[in-house]
Amino acid sequence: MIDIIVAIDKELECSKHSIVSSIASNNVNVIVYEGKHGIPITYIINYLKSIEEKIRNTHITSHNMLDEIANIINSSVSIIDMHLIAKRYNINLDILLSTLNSIEYTTKYTRVGNRYLISNWLLDNIKNAMVDMKSNKFTDACSLLAEYGIPEECYSTLLYLLGYDVIWNSININNAVIVKRSINNN
């Protein structure tokens, strides 16, 4: 089924009963508005949100997606790529992330950015390795994160979550350093 919204200016409709009735009988949403007030955008936005909610609920229930995510969370996977799960179920990543709130994952995982869940035990291991790291160079920290399999797009966000700030001394990445934030600024 295709959802269609038809907006008809009350001043321009020539035969209200015949046109509006025939359109509405075909499961088309008809908005009759007054030209001087314009098309009621709020109605359209609310309607589109209701369609998105229906799609989200359909995907969740028909594919047992939440069960799969819960199984992954209960396994020993260290990094979960939510984009891959969204792709598998052919849904928008934002819809998947909004459903993620209904699963208790924060005791085992930390959400890093809009794409990844990283296990807290892996983060603890990285945090300990960061303390033992002899260098304060950003590139060395990135190399350490790569050794643990952290995706490159997570480096800056993850360093921030671990309590570090990246200080850029120039545009050259080799001159960037990491600094542990003090407890008062954390």
C-alpha positions as protocol buffer text, in pm:
chain_id: "A"
residue {
  index: 1
  type: MET
  ca { x: 0 y: 0 z: 0 }
}
residue {
  index: 2
  type: ILE
  ca { x: 123 y: 347 z: -85 }
}
residue {
  index: 3
  type: ASP
  ca { x: 51 y: 626 z: 159 }
}
residue {
  index: 4
  type: ILE
  ca { x: -49 y: 948 z: -10 }
}
residue {
  index: 5
  type: ILE
  ca { x: -146 y: 1283 z: 136 }
}
residue {
  index: 6
  type: VAL
  ca { x: -338 y: 1520 z: -89 }
}
residue {
  index: 7
  type: ALA
  ca { x: -370 y: 1884 z: 11 }
}
residue {
  index: 8
  type: ILE
  ca { x: -658 y: 2077 z: -143 }
}
residue {
  index: 9
  type: ASP
  ca { x: -692 y: 2451 z: -111 }
}
residue {
  index: 10
  type: LYS
  ca { x: -1049 y: 2516 z: 4 }
}
residue {
  index: 11
  type: GLU
  ca { x: -1072 y: 2819 z: -228 }
}
residue {
  index: 12
  type: LEU
  ca { x: -960 y: 2622 z: -533 }
}
residue {
  index: 13
  type: GLU
  ca { x: -1161 y: 2305 z: -493 }
}
residue {
  index: 14
  type: CYS
  ca { x: -1428 y: 2303 z: -759 }
}
residue {
  index: 15
  type: SER
  ca { x: -1651 y: 2025 z: -642 }
}
residue {
  index: 16
  type: LYS
  ca { x: -1579 y: 1936 z: -282 }
}
residue {
  index: 17
  type: HIS
  ca { x: -1800 y: 1631 z: -254 }
}
residue {
  index: 18
  type: SER
  ca { x: -1701 y: 1459 z: -577 }
}
residue {
  index: 19
  type: ILE
  ca { x: -1324 y: 1515 z: -568 }
}
residue {
  index: 20
  type: VAL
  ca { x: -1264 y: 1481 z: -195 }
}
residue {
  index: 21
  type: SER
  ca { x: -1499 y: 1182 z: -166 }
}
residue {
  index: 22
  type: SER
  ca { x: -1343 y: 995 z: -457 }
}
residue {
  index: 23
  type: ILE
  ca { x: -991 y: 1061 z: -333 }
}
residue {
  index: 24
  type: ALA
  ca { x: -1074 y: 969 z: 27 }
}
residue {
  index: 25
  type: SER
  ca { x: -1246 y: 647 z: -82 }
}
residue {
  index: 26
  type: ASN
  ca { x: -910 y: 529 z: -220 }
}
residue {
  index: 27
  type: ASN
  ca { x: -746 y: 541 z: 126 }
}
residue {
  index: 28
  type: VAL
  ca { x: -578 y: 872 z: 54 }
}
residue {
  index: 29
  type: ASN
  ca { x: -542 y: 1126 z: 332 }
}
residue {
  index: 30
  type: VAL
  ca { x: -705 y: 1450 z: 225 }
}
residue {
  index: 31
  type: ILE
  ca { x: -620 y: 1780 z: 384 }
}
residue {
  index: 32
  type: VAL
  ca { x: -853 y: 2066 z: 298 }
}
residue {
  index: 33
  type: TYR
  ca { x: -687 y: 2391 z: 400 }
}
residue {
  index: 34
  type: GLU
  ca { x: -743 y: 2760 z: 356 }
}
residue {
  index: 35
  type: GLY
  ca { x: -491 y: 2911 z: 117 }
}
residue {
  index: 36
  type: LYS
  ca { x: -413 y: 3211 z: 335 }
}
residue {
  index: 37
  type: HIS
  ca { x: -310 y: 2981 z: 624 }
}
residue {
  index: 38
  type: GLY
  ca { x: -107 y: 2739 z: 413 }
}
residue {
  index: 39
  type: ILE
  ca { x: -78 y: 2364 z: 436 }
}
residue {
  index: 40
  type: PRO
  ca { x: -80 y: 2245 z: 799 }
}
residue {
  index: 41
  type: ILE
  ca { x: 274 y: 2107 z: 822 }
}
residue {
  index: 42
  type: THR
  ca { x: 220 y: 1980 z: 1179 }
}
residue {
  index: 43
  type: TYR
  ca { x: -43 y: 1736 z: 1055 }
}
residue {
  index: 44
  type: ILE
  ca { x: 192 y: 1604 z: 786 }
}
residue {
  index: 45
  type: ILE
  ca { x: 483 y: 1567 z: 1029 }
}
residue {
  index: 46
  type: ASN
  ca { x: 266 y: 1380 z: 1281 }
}
residue {
  index: 47
  type: TYR
  ca { x: 133 y: 1156 z: 1005 }
}
residue {
  index: 48
  type: LEU
  ca { x: 486 y: 1074 z: 884 }
}
residue {
  index: 49
  type: LYS
  ca { x: 595 y: 1000 z: 1241 }
}
residue {
  index: 50
  type: SER
  ca { x: 305 y: 758 z: 1280 }
}
residue {
  index: 51
  type: ILE
  ca { x: 413 y: 578 z: 961 }
}
residue {
  index: 52
  type: GLU
  ca { x: 771 y: 556 z: 1091 }
}
residue {
  index: 53
  type: GLU
  ca { x: 644 y: 414 z: 1422 }
}
residue {
  index: 54
  type: LYS
  ca { x: 439 y: 149 z: 1238 }
}
residue {
  index: 55
  type: ILE
  ca { x: 743 y: 51 z: 1030 }
}
residue {
  index: 56
  type: ARG
  ca { x: 962 y: 32 z: 1341 }
}
residue {
  index: 57
  type: ASN
  ca { x: 711 y: -184 z: 1528 }
}
residue {
  index: 58
  type: THR
  ca { x: 664 y: -411 z: 1226 }
}
residue {
  index: 59
  type: HIS
  ca { x: 1038 y: -470 z: 1193 }
}
residue {
  index: 60
  type: ILE
  ca { x: 1087 y: -530 z: 1561 }
}
residue {
  index: 61
  type: THR
  ca { x: 810 y: -786 z: 1594 }
}
residue {
  index: 62
  type: SER
  ca { x: 840 y: -960 z: 1258 }
}
residue {
  index: 63
  type: HIS
  ca { x: 1213 y: -1016 z: 1267 }
}
residue {
  index: 64
  type: ASN
  ca { x: 1277 y: -1082 z: 1636 }
}
residue {
  index: 65
  type: MET
  ca { x: 1541 y: -814 z: 1609 }
}
residue {
  index: 66
  type: LEU
  ca { x: 1535 y: -734 z: 1980 }
}
residue {
  index: 67
  type: ASP
  ca { x: 1591 y: -1100 z: 2061 }
}
residue {
  index: 68
  type: GLU
  ca { x: 1894 y: -1108 z: 1834 }
}
residue {
  index: 69
  type: ILE
  ca { x: 2040 y: -793 z: 1989 }
}
residue {
  index: 70
  type: ALA
  ca { x: 1976 y: -931 z: 2338 }
}
residue {
  index: 71
  type: ASN
  ca { x: 2152 y: -1256 z: 2241 }
}
residue {
  index: 72
  type: ILE
  ca { x: 2451 y: -1064 z: 2107 }
}
residue {
  index: 73
  type: ILE
  ca { x: 2466 y: -853 z: 2422 }
}
residue {
  index: 74
  type: ASN
  ca { x: 2457 y: -1166 z: 2637 }
}
residue {
  index: 75
  type: SER
  ca { x: 2740 y: -1323 z: 2436 }
}
residue {
  index: 76
  type: SER
  ca { x: 3106 y: -1231 z: 2466 }
}
residue {
  index: 77
  type: VAL
  ca { x: 3120 y: -1008 z: 2157 }
}
residue {
  index: 78
  type: SER
  ca { x: 3345 y: -713 z: 2234 }
}
residue {
  index: 79
  type: ILE
  ca { x: 3226 y: -471 z: 1962 }
}
residue {
  index: 80
  type: ILE
  ca { x: 2876 y: -462 z: 1816 }
}
residue {
  index: 81
  type: ASP
  ca { x: 2825 y: -271 z: 1491 }
}
residue {
  index: 82
  type: MET
  ca { x: 2464 y: -153 z: 1503 }
}
residue {
  index: 83
  type: HIS
  ca { x: 2484 y: -49 z: 1138 }
}
residue {
  index: 84
  type: LEU
  ca { x: 2531 y: -412 z: 1034 }
}
residue {
  index: 85
  type: ILE
  ca { x: 2226 y: -519 z: 1233 }
}
residue {
  index: 86
  type: ALA
  ca { x: 2018 y: -238 z: 1080 }
}
residue {
  index: 87
  type: LYS
  ca { x: 2138 y: -344 z: 735 }
}
residue {
  index: 88
  type: ARG
  ca { x: 2051 y: -709 z: 804 }
}
residue {
  index: 89
  type: TYR
  ca { x: 1695 y: -612 z: 895 }
}
residue {
  index: 90
  type: ASN
  ca { x: 1673 y: -346 z: 625 }
}
residue {
  index: 91
  type: ILE
  ca { x: 1580 y: -67 z: 862 }
}
residue {
  index: 92
  type: ASN
  ca { x: 1710 y: 281 z: 927 }
}
residue {
  index: 93
  type: LEU
  ca { x: 1991 y: 298 z: 1185 }
}
residue {
  index: 94
  type: ASP
  ca { x: 1804 y: 571 z: 1377 }
}
residue {
  index: 95
  type: ILE
  ca { x: 1503 y: 342 z: 1416 }
}
residue {
  index: 96
  type: LEU
  ca { x: 1729 y: 64 z: 1545 }
}
residue {
  index: 97
  type: LEU
  ca { x: 1899 y: 298 z: 1790 }
}
residue {
  index: 98
  type: SER
  ca { x: 1563 y: 419 z: 1922 }
}
residue {
  index: 99
  type: THR
  ca { x: 1460 y: 58 z: 1990 }
}
residue {
  index: 100
  type: LEU
  ca { x: 1791 y: -6 z: 2164 }
}
residue {
  index: 101
  type: ASN
  ca { x: 1662 y: 193 z: 2460 }
}
residue {
  index: 102
  type: SER
  ca { x: 1419 y: -91 z: 2537 }
}
residue {
  index: 103
  type: ILE
  ca { x: 1708 y: -333 z: 2594 }
}
residue {
  index: 104
  type: GLU
  ca { x: 1922 y: -319 z: 2907 }
}
residue {
  index: 105
  type: TYR
  ca { x: 2273 y: -304 z: 2763 }
}
residue {
  index: 106
  type: THR
  ca { x: 2454 y: -46 z: 2974 }
}
residue {
  index: 107
  type: THR
  ca { x: 2575 y: -296 z: 3234 }
}
residue {
  index: 108
  type: LYS
  ca { x: 2778 y: -478 z: 2967 }
}
residue {
  index: 109
  type: TYR
  ca { x: 2827 y: -222 z: 2687 }
}
residue {
  index: 110
  type: THR
  ca { x: 2887 y: 145 z: 2629 }
}
residue {
  index: 111
  type: ARG
  ca { x: 2747 y: 315 z: 2324 }
}
residue {
  index: 112
  type: VAL
  ca { x: 3023 y: 491 z: 2132 }
}
residue {
  index: 113
  type: GLY
  ca { x: 2890 y: 733 z: 1875 }
}
residue {
  index: 114
  type: ASN
  ca { x: 2580 y: 639 z: 1680 }
}
residue {
  index: 115
  type: ARG
  ca { x: 2703 y: 308 z: 1551 }
}
residue {
  index: 116
  type: TYR
  ca { x: 2890 y: 94 z: 1801 }
}
residue {
  index: 117
  type: LEU
  ca { x: 2839 y: -77 z: 2134 }
}
residue {
  index: 118
  type: ILE
  ca { x: 3173 y: -161 z: 2295 }
}
residue {
  index: 119
  type: SER
  ca { x: 3192 y: -404 z: 2585 }
}
residue {
  index: 120
  type: ASN
  ca { x: 3277 y: -252 z: 2921 }
}
residue {
  index: 121
  type: TRP
  ca { x: 3540 y: -520 z: 2988 }
}
residue {
  index: 122
  type: LEU
  ca { x: 3719 y: -419 z: 2666 }
}
residue {
  index: 123
  type: LEU
  ca { x: 3698 y: -53 z: 2770 }
}
residue {
  index: 124
  type: ASP
  ca { x: 3848 y: -144 z: 3109 }
}
residue {
  index: 125
  type: ASN
  ca { x: 4136 y: -324 z: 2936 }
}
residue {
  index: 126
  type: ILE
  ca { x: 4195 y: -24 z: 2710 }
}
residue {
  index: 127
  type: LYS
  ca { x: 4178 y: 215 z: 3005 }
}
residue {
  index: 128
  type: ASN
  ca { x: 4446 y: 12 z: 3189 }
}
residue {
  index: 129
  type: ALA
  ca { x: 4662 y: 2 z: 2877 }
}
residue {
  index: 130
  type: MET
  ca { x: 4626 y: 379 z: 2837 }
}
residue {
  index: 131
  type: VAL
  ca { x: 4755 y: 431 z: 3193 }
}
residue {
  index: 132
  type: ASP
  ca { x: 5058 y: 213 z: 3114 }
}
residue {
  index: 133
  type: MET
  ca { x: 5122 y: 390 z: 2783 }
}
residue {
  index: 134
  type: LYS
  ca { x: 5455 y: 576 z: 2792 }
}
residue {
  index: 135
  type: SER
  ca { x: 5364 y: 830 z: 2523 }
}
residue {
  index: 136
  type: ASN
  ca { x: 5104 y: 1104 z: 2520 }
}
residue {
  index: 137
  type: LYS
  ca { x: 5093 y: 1123 z: 2140 }
}
residue {
  index: 138
  type: PHE
  ca { x: 4749 y: 1095 z: 1985 }
}
residue {
  index: 139
  type: THR
  ca { x: 4884 y: 868 z: 1710 }
}
residue {
  index: 140
  type: ASP
  ca { x: 5020 y: 625 z: 1971 }
}
residue {
  index: 141
  type: ALA
  ca { x: 4682 y: 620 z: 2145 }
}
residue {
  index: 142
  type: CYS
  ca { x: 4518 y: 552 z: 1807 }
}
residue {
  index: 143
  type: SER
  ca { x: 4760 y: 263 z: 1746 }
}
residue {
  index: 144
  type: LEU
  ca { x: 4672 y: 120 z: 2085 }
}
residue {
  index: 145
  type: LEU
  ca { x: 4299 y: 144 z: 2008 }
}
residue {
  index: 146
  type: ALA
  ca { x: 4359 y: -25 z: 1671 }
}
residue {
  index: 147
  type: GLU
  ca { x: 4534 y: -314 z: 1851 }
}
residue {
  index: 148
  type: TYR
  ca { x: 4212 y: -369 z: 2045 }
}
residue {
  index: 149
  type: GLY
  ca { x: 4005 y: -368 z: 1725 }
}
residue {
  index: 150
  type: ILE
  ca { x: 3839 y: -32 z: 1786 }
}
residue {
  index: 151
  type: PRO
  ca { x: 3708 y: 121 z: 1462 }
}
residue {
  index: 152
  type: GLU
  ca { x: 3899 y: 434 z: 1360 }
}
residue {
  index: 153
  type: GLU
  ca { x: 3586 y: 649 z: 1360 }
}
residue {
  index: 154
  type: CYS
  ca { x: 3553 y: 586 z: 1736 }
}
residue {
  index: 155
  type: TYR
  ca { x: 3901 y: 698 z: 1842 }
}
residue {
  index: 156
  type: SER
  ca { x: 3830 y: 1057 z: 1949 }
}
residue {
  index: 157
  type: THR
  ca { x: 3494 y: 976 z: 2108 }
}
residue {
  index: 158
  type: LEU
  ca { x: 3635 y: 679 z: 2294 }
}
residue {
  index: 159
  type: LEU
  ca { x: 3933 y: 876 z: 2424 }
}
residue {
  index: 160
  type: TYR
  ca { x: 3692 y: 1137 z: 2553 }
}
residue {
  index: 161
  type: LEU
  ca { x: 3478 y: 868 z: 2722 }
}
residue {
  index: 162
  type: LEU
  ca { x: 3794 y: 730 z: 2885 }
}
residue {
  index: 163
  type: GLY
  ca { x: 3872 y: 1074 z: 3028 }
}
residue {
  index: 164
  type: TYR
  ca { x: 4120 y: 1212 z: 2775 }
}
residue {
  index: 165
  type: ASP
  ca { x: 4118 y: 1529 z: 2569 }
}
residue {
  index: 166
  type: VAL
  ca { x: 4296 y: 1557 z: 2236 }
}
residue {
  index: 167
  type: ILE
  ca { x: 4505 y: 1872 z: 2206 }
}
residue {
  index: 168
  type: TRP
  ca { x: 4582 y: 1973 z: 1850 }
}
residue {
  index: 169
  type: ASN
  ca { x: 4905 y: 2173 z: 1834 }
}
residue {
  index: 170
  type: SER
  ca { x: 4881 y: 2205 z: 1458 }
}
residue {
  index: 171
  type: ILE
  ca { x: 4691 y: 2055 z: 1169 }
}
residue {
  index: 172
  type: ASN
  ca { x: 4945 y: 1771 z: 1160 }
}
residue {
  index: 173
  type: ILE
  ca { x: 4809 y: 1464 z: 1342 }
}
residue {
  index: 174
  type: ASN
  ca { x: 5163 y: 1373 z: 1451 }
}
residue {
  index: 175
  type: ASN
  ca { x: 5172 y: 1685 z: 1670 }
}
residue {
  index: 176
  type: ALA
  ca { x: 4844 y: 1608 z: 1853 }
}
residue {
  index: 177
  type: VAL
  ca { x: 4868 y: 1488 z: 2212 }
}
residue {
  index: 178
  type: ILE
  ca { x: 4626 y: 1341 z: 2463 }
}
residue {
  index: 179
  type: VAL
  ca { x: 4583 y: 1480 z: 2811 }
}
residue {
  index: 180
  type: LYS
  ca { x: 4404 y: 1311 z: 3100 }
}
residue {
  index: 181
  type: ARG
  ca { x: 4124 y: 1535 z: 3226 }
}
residue {
  index: 182
  type: SER
  ca { x: 4132 y: 1616 z: 3592 }
}
residue {
  index: 183
  type: ILE
  ca { x: 3854 y: 1476 z: 3809 }
}
residue {
  index: 184
  type: ASN
  ca { x: 3703 y: 1824 z: 3852 }
}
residue {
  index: 185
  type: ASN
  ca { x: 3659 y: 1864 z: 3472 }
}
residue {
  index: 186
  type: ASN
  ca { x: 3527 y: 1513 z: 3415 }
}
